[in-house]
Every structure is written in C-alpha cells, then in structure tokens.
Amino acid sequence: MLTQTRTAAARAVDLRKIYGEGMAAVEALRGVSVEFAAGEYTAIMGASGSGKSTLLHCMAGLDKPTSGTVWIGDQDLTHLKDHDLTEIRRDRVGFVFQAFNLVPTLTAAENITLPSAIAGRDVDRARFDEVVDTIGLRDRLTHLPSELSGGQQQRVAAARALVSRPEIVFADEPTGNLDSRASQELLMYLKAAVTEHGQTIVMVTHDPVGASFANRIVFLADGQVVDEMRDPTAERVLDRMKLLEA
C-alpha cells in the first residue's frame, strides 16, 4: 500500500527485513511500501512483533533492509556507504528514543546542542531559544540528566532531535517510559513542531491516545501495511486495533 500524498519527506518501496538464516529466519518486514508526507505527523501502530520499530529504524538509516529501497526526500539511502549514511542521519534526520539516550556527563543544554557540536556547526541561538521555551526547559538547562525527571529527560531528547530543523524526526515509543502528564506534554510539543514549524514527525506508538495527536496512522500486522486512518480519535484507533488483533 503506497499512499499517494503531497511531497514525501520519506518513503519505502517494497521494504523487506529478515533477521537470522534458515529455519531460524524471522521476516520482520514483508514488502512494505509507504510514504510519509512532508509537514505531517504520522503514527505507526500494530501489535507487538508487527514490524513497527524495524520499519522506523530502516527508514531512519539505523538498520539496513534486506531488500527494497528507503528514501529521505530525494536521497536513496539503500546503497550509501557508512560515511554518507552518517551524514544523512546527522544533517537531515532526528531520532527520539524511548530510552532517552542522553549523555550523563553533559548538561541539558549541552545534550540538546550535541549533534551540532559533533558536526562542527554553530547553534542557531534563536531556534534553540524557541525550542527550549516551547518545551519548557529554560530552568533546567544547567542540570545533568540525573537531576531531571523522566519527562524532562525525554523533552531534552525531543529538543535535541528538533533544534537543528531536520527534514524528518523519527520517534520510537517516545512516551513509553513517561507518566500520563509527561506523555501529554511531549505529544503536544511534537504536534506543535508540525503545526507551528512545519516539521515532519513519524512516531511508533502502542497508545491510542498518543496516536490521536497524529494527522494519519499507518497500521502494520505481520510485517505488512494493512490499513491507515486519517484524522484519528483515540476511540476510533482503539476500535481499529481491536479489529486488527481479533
């Protein structure tokens, strides 16, 4: 199912991913074709083992597909050398992990600006201030991760992914370790990144409420795209998930 949309920030064509060999082989993705429109918030949902995180990791260039092609904008990632792939991930892609992945010896501000520091680029201070104030981290910038709550750490991770204005941000269960209030705050911030700043978000989630923040949901089952929904509500998502898991 290749959804025809406006300009695609990312797309996959006949994506397959097999882990292991022979009798132990597991086919995590089985011919997935999907597009993610620029300036749109897409959620990916499905039962455990449906291939959600594998798809996200392949789309972000963090894992190589067994076959098929992955595009970020007009760039085919599939046959890039490691150096070129690293540049794409650094310059054009942001990623928010469930486990935060913050550097424990760096302050919140230093974690947010770390990708720019690694790339040798100056930080856009106006953009930095905008992101920090929108996400509510102004009074926590000098704190180490160990001095922050889980919700604050995840907001730092989200700010790090968004501050350099990447073409697309991939988020893998970003609210999985957060309480309901922190989850709501992060989801509202991701939504604002799309509606107010025109960024593109693709988020894996199991939570119908979290998915309802998206413009569109892509449903996976057994490594394949089986359905999608636009303008979702939590109730509609829950009903659709029940049907898929029946």
C-alpha positions as CSV (number, residue, x, y, z in Angstrom):
1,M,0.0,0.0,0.0
2,L,1.9,3.1,-1.2
3,T,-0.1,6.1,-0.2
4,Q,-0.1,8.9,-2.7
5,T,0.5,12.1,-0.8
6,R,2.0,15.6,-1.2
7,T,5.8,15.8,-1.2
8,A,7.2,12.8,0.7
9,A,9.7,13.5,3.4
10,A,10.5,9.8,3.5
11,R,9.3,6.7,1.7
12,A,9.9,3.0,1.4
13,V,9.4,0.8,-1.6
14,D,9.0,-3.0,-1.2
15,L,10.9,-3.0,2.0
16,R,11.9,-6.4,3.4
17,K,13.9,-7.2,6.5
18,I,14.9,-10.7,7.6
19,Y,16.8,-11.5,10.8
20,G,18.7,-14.7,11.0
21,E,19.0,-17.5,8.5
22,G,17.5,-20.8,7.5
23,M,14.9,-22.3,9.9
24,A,15.7,-19.5,12.4
25,A,15.0,-16.7,10.0
26,V,12.4,-14.1,11.0
27,E,10.8,-11.9,8.4
28,A,10.2,-8.6,10.2
29,L,9.1,-6.6,7.2
30,R,7.4,-8.3,4.2
31,G,7.3,-5.9,1.2
32,V,6.3,-2.6,2.9
33,S,5.7,0.4,0.6
34,V,4.7,3.6,2.4
35,E,5.2,7.3,2.2
36,F,5.4,9.9,4.9
37,A,4.3,13.4,3.7
38,A,6.3,16.5,4.5
39,G,4.9,18.6,7.2
40,E,2.7,15.9,8.6
41,Y,2.5,13.9,11.8
42,T,2.2,10.1,11.2
43,A,1.9,7.4,13.8
44,I,2.8,3.8,13.2
45,M,0.8,1.2,15.1
46,G,0.4,-2.5,15.3
47,A,0.7,-5.5,17.7
48,S,4.0,-6.5,19.3
49,G,6.1,-8.1,16.6
50,S,4.3,-6.4,13.7
51,G,7.5,-4.7,12.5
52,K,6.8,-1.1,13.7
53,S,10.3,-0.4,15.2
54,T,12.0,-2.3,12.4
55,L,10.3,-0.1,9.8
56,L,11.2,3.1,11.8
57,H,14.9,2.0,12.2
58,C,15.2,1.2,8.5
59,M,13.5,4.5,7.5
60,A,15.9,6.4,9.7
61,G,19.0,4.7,8.3
62,L,19.7,3.0,11.7
63,D,19.2,-0.5,10.2
64,K,19.8,-1.8,6.7
65,P,16.9,-3.5,4.9
66,T,17.4,-7.0,3.4
67,S,15.9,-5.6,0.1
68,G,13.8,-2.7,-1.1
69,T,14.6,1.0,-1.1
70,V,14.4,3.8,1.5
71,W,14.3,7.4,0.6
72,I,14.8,10.6,2.7
73,G,13.5,13.3,0.4
74,D,15.2,12.6,-3.0
75,Q,18.1,10.6,-1.5
76,D,18.1,6.8,-1.8
77,L,19.7,5.5,1.4
78,T,19.8,1.9,0.4
79,H,23.3,1.7,-1.2
80,L,25.0,4.6,0.6
81,K,28.4,4.0,2.2
82,D,28.5,4.3,6.0
83,H,30.1,7.7,5.9
84,D,27.4,9.1,3.6
85,L,24.7,7.5,5.7
86,T,26.1,9.0,8.9
87,E,26.0,12.5,7.2
88,I,22.3,11.9,6.2
89,R,21.4,10.9,9.8
90,R,23.3,13.9,11.2
91,D,22.1,16.6,8.8
92,R,18.6,15.5,7.7
93,V,17.1,13.2,10.3
94,G,16.3,13.4,14.0
95,F,15.5,10.5,16.3
96,V,13.9,10.3,19.7
97,F,14.4,7.0,21.5
98,Q,12.3,5.6,24.3
99,A,15.4,5.2,26.5
100,F,16.3,9.0,26.1
101,N,20.0,8.2,25.1
102,L,21.3,11.4,26.8
103,V,25.0,11.7,27.7
104,P,25.1,11.6,31.5
105,T,28.1,14.0,31.9
106,L,26.6,16.7,29.8
107,T,24.0,19.3,30.9
108,A,20.6,19.5,29.3
109,A,21.8,22.4,27.1
110,E,24.9,20.5,26.0
111,N,22.8,17.4,25.2
112,I,20.5,19.5,23.1
113,T,23.3,21.1,21.1
114,L,25.5,17.9,20.9
115,P,24.7,17.0,17.3
116,S,25.7,20.5,16.1
117,A,28.9,20.3,18.2
118,I,29.8,16.9,16.6
119,A,29.1,18.3,13.2
120,G,31.2,21.4,13.9
121,R,28.2,23.7,13.2
122,D,27.2,26.8,15.1
123,V,24.0,26.5,17.0
124,D,21.1,28.7,15.8
125,R,20.5,30.5,19.1
126,A,17.1,31.8,18.0
127,R,16.0,28.3,17.2
128,F,17.5,27.0,20.4
129,D,15.6,29.5,22.5
130,E,12.4,28.9,20.6
131,V,12.6,25.1,21.2
132,V,13.7,25.4,24.8
133,D,10.9,27.8,25.7
134,T,8.2,25.9,23.8
135,I,9.2,22.6,25.5
136,G,9.5,24.3,28.9
137,L,13.2,23.6,29.7
138,R,14.5,27.1,30.3
139,D,15.1,26.5,34.1
140,R,16.7,23.1,33.6
141,L,19.4,23.8,31.0
142,T,22.3,23.6,33.5
143,H,21.1,20.3,35.0
144,L,22.6,16.9,34.3
145,P,20.2,14.1,33.2
146,S,20.4,12.5,36.7
147,E,18.9,15.8,38.0
148,L,16.0,15.7,35.7
149,S,12.7,13.7,35.8
150,G,11.9,11.1,33.2
151,G,9.6,13.6,31.4
152,Q,12.2,16.3,31.5
153,Q,14.9,13.9,30.1
154,Q,12.6,12.9,27.2
155,R,11.8,16.6,26.5
156,V,15.6,17.2,26.3
157,A,15.8,14.3,23.8
158,A,13.0,15.7,21.7
159,A,14.6,19.2,21.7
160,R,17.9,17.6,20.6
161,A,16.1,15.9,17.7
162,L,14.3,19.1,16.6
163,V,16.6,22.0,17.3
164,S,18.6,21.6,14.1
165,R,15.4,21.6,12.0
166,P,15.9,18.1,10.4
167,E,13.7,17.2,7.5
168,I,12.1,14.5,9.4
169,V,12.0,13.3,13.1
170,F,11.5,9.6,13.9
171,A,10.3,8.8,17.4
172,D,10.2,5.2,18.7
173,E,7.7,4.9,21.6
174,P,8.8,8.3,23.0
175,T,6.2,8.2,25.8
176,G,6.8,4.6,26.8
177,N,8.7,5.5,29.9
178,L,6.6,8.5,30.9
179,D,3.7,9.1,33.2
180,S,0.4,10.4,31.7
181,R,1.2,14.1,32.3
182,A,4.7,14.0,30.9
183,S,3.4,12.0,27.9
184,Q,0.7,14.6,27.2
185,E,3.3,17.4,27.4
186,L,5.7,15.7,25.0
187,L,2.9,14.8,22.5
188,M,1.7,18.3,22.5
189,Y,5.2,19.6,21.8
190,L,5.7,17.1,18.9
191,K,2.3,18.3,17.5
192,A,3.4,21.9,17.8
193,A,6.6,21.1,15.9
194,V,4.4,20.0,12.9
195,T,1.6,22.6,13.1
196,E,3.7,25.6,14.0
197,H,7.1,24.9,12.4
198,G,6.2,22.6,9.5
199,Q,8.4,19.7,10.6
200,T,7.7,16.1,9.8
201,I,7.2,13.5,12.6
202,V,6.9,9.8,12.3
203,M,6.2,8.1,15.6
204,V,5.8,4.4,16.6
205,T,3.3,4.1,19.5
206,H,1.0,1.5,21.0
207,D,-1.1,4.1,22.7
208,P,-4.4,5.1,21.1
209,V,-4.4,8.5,22.9
210,G,-0.9,9.2,21.8
211,A,-1.7,8.2,18.2
212,S,-4.7,10.6,18.2
213,F,-2.3,13.5,18.1
214,A,-1.2,12.4,14.6
215,N,-2.7,13.5,11.3
216,R,-2.5,10.0,10.0
217,I,-2.0,6.4,11.3
218,V,-0.4,3.6,9.4
219,F,-1.3,0.1,10.8
220,L,1.1,-2.8,10.5
221,A,0.4,-6.5,11.0
222,D,2.9,-9.4,10.4
223,G,5.4,-7.1,8.7
224,Q,2.9,-5.5,6.3
225,V,0.9,-2.3,6.0
226,V,-2.7,-3.4,6.4
227,D,-4.6,-0.2,6.9
228,E,-4.4,3.5,7.6
229,M,-6.6,6.2,9.2
230,R,-6.7,10.0,8.8
231,D,-7.7,12.5,11.5
232,P,-7.8,9.8,14.2
233,T,-9.5,9.9,17.6
234,A,-8.5,7.6,20.5
235,E,-11.8,5.8,20.3
236,R,-11.5,5.1,16.5
237,V,-7.9,3.9,17.0
238,L,-8.9,1.6,19.8
239,D,-11.7,0.1,17.7
240,R,-9.4,-0.4,14.7
241,M,-6.7,-2.0,16.9
242,K,-9.3,-4.4,18.3
243,L,-10.2,-5.5,14.8
244,L,-6.6,-6.0,13.8
245,E,-5.8,-8.1,16.8
246,A,-9.0,-10.2,16.6
